[in-house]
Amino acid sequence: MSIGKIKWQAVVAKYAYPETWRSVWQICNTVIPFFILWYLAYRSLEVGFWLTLLVDVLAAGFMTRMFIIFHDCCHGSFFRSQVSNDRLGMLLGVAVFTPYSDWKHDHAIHHATAGDLDRRGIGDVYTMTIEEYLAAPWYKKFGYRILRNPLILFTISSFIVFTVLHRMSGPKSGKREKNGVMWTNLALLAFIGATILQIGWQAYLLVEIPILLISCSAGVWLFYVQHNFEPTYWERHKEWEFFKAGMDGSSFYKLPKILQWFTGNIGFHHIHHLSPKIPNYKLEQCHNENPIFQIEPLTLMQSLRSLSFRLWDEKEKLLVGWNALKKYKMKTQA
């Protein structure tokens, strides 16, 4: 991209402010339906678990959309008042099993380091280079292969991230982040405990577990495919550029309208990375009104190729699968 720094910053600045009525409307059409569907899923157990699963699929869609609102609060882009963003974010954090302050901190690092090979590992789906993988001990290779298996990454792993790992703060977390994790855990314990007292632990698990499995898998898939696609952008820190990381290293994931709604326009991820202060409901408008952001889209069918990506080939500057290891060894030995 050749657009100058000042020019693109001026363009996104026109959309980087929330409108209170639109934010409130999103709460009404997302949070309220989620809890109504949760209750309907519970009542549907009287009919049959098959009906509960059908309702859970829809509830998981609203939970995914609710996470996008939570995500906007973390960026301070949902309300003009930071206090309002923080309060809503902490409440939604309980509903989506994610501690607000801790995730906000890690996600800010992700935005500052996406596409930077020298600053991987915080707030992203970790990707090794071919050289790093070949130099790693056998146990690290084994663990990496397990974690990068789609059948693990988008099922068990994603579920564990939200239900287990989010219950703990990192070793480098500050006092605010650690307190945030503790209070989120206490709020979750109180809410889940009160719900179980009302409906029983079996009913709670039959409703909540499918919702979490579906929404966590969808969330991790979105996060993964927004940076693991072809072609994408990775550079060493000295050559890394913020604008290229946003435009070339973040996808424009063009989804069917219904999925775009449930995912809160996060498919316009290239614009979001350039300006996280733009509320989710203005990302499409920013895209449509500015040709400079109308890059080649990644379609739903095309995104399935991302399931085969495992490593980054630093010499060829592209994501590759396991079969590239043999070719790489042959090249280096020639």
Secondary structure, 3 states (H helix, E strand, C coil): CCCCHHHHHHHHHCCCCCCHHHHHHHHHHHHHHHHHHHHHHHHHCCCCHHHHHHHHHHHHHHHHHHHHHHHHHHHCCCCCCHHHHHHHHHHHHHHCCCCHHHHHHHHHHHHHHCCEHHHCCCCCCCCEEHHHHHHCCHHHHHHHHHHCCHHHHHHHHHHHHHHCHHHCCCCCCCHHHHHHHHHHHHHHHHHHHHHHHHHCHHHHHHHHHHHHHHHHHHHHHHHHHCCCCCCCCCECCCCCCHHHHHHCCCCEEECCHHHHHHCCCCCEHHHHHHCCCCCHHHHHHHHHHCHHHCCCCEEHHHHHHHHHCCEEECCCCEEECCCHHHHHHHHHHC
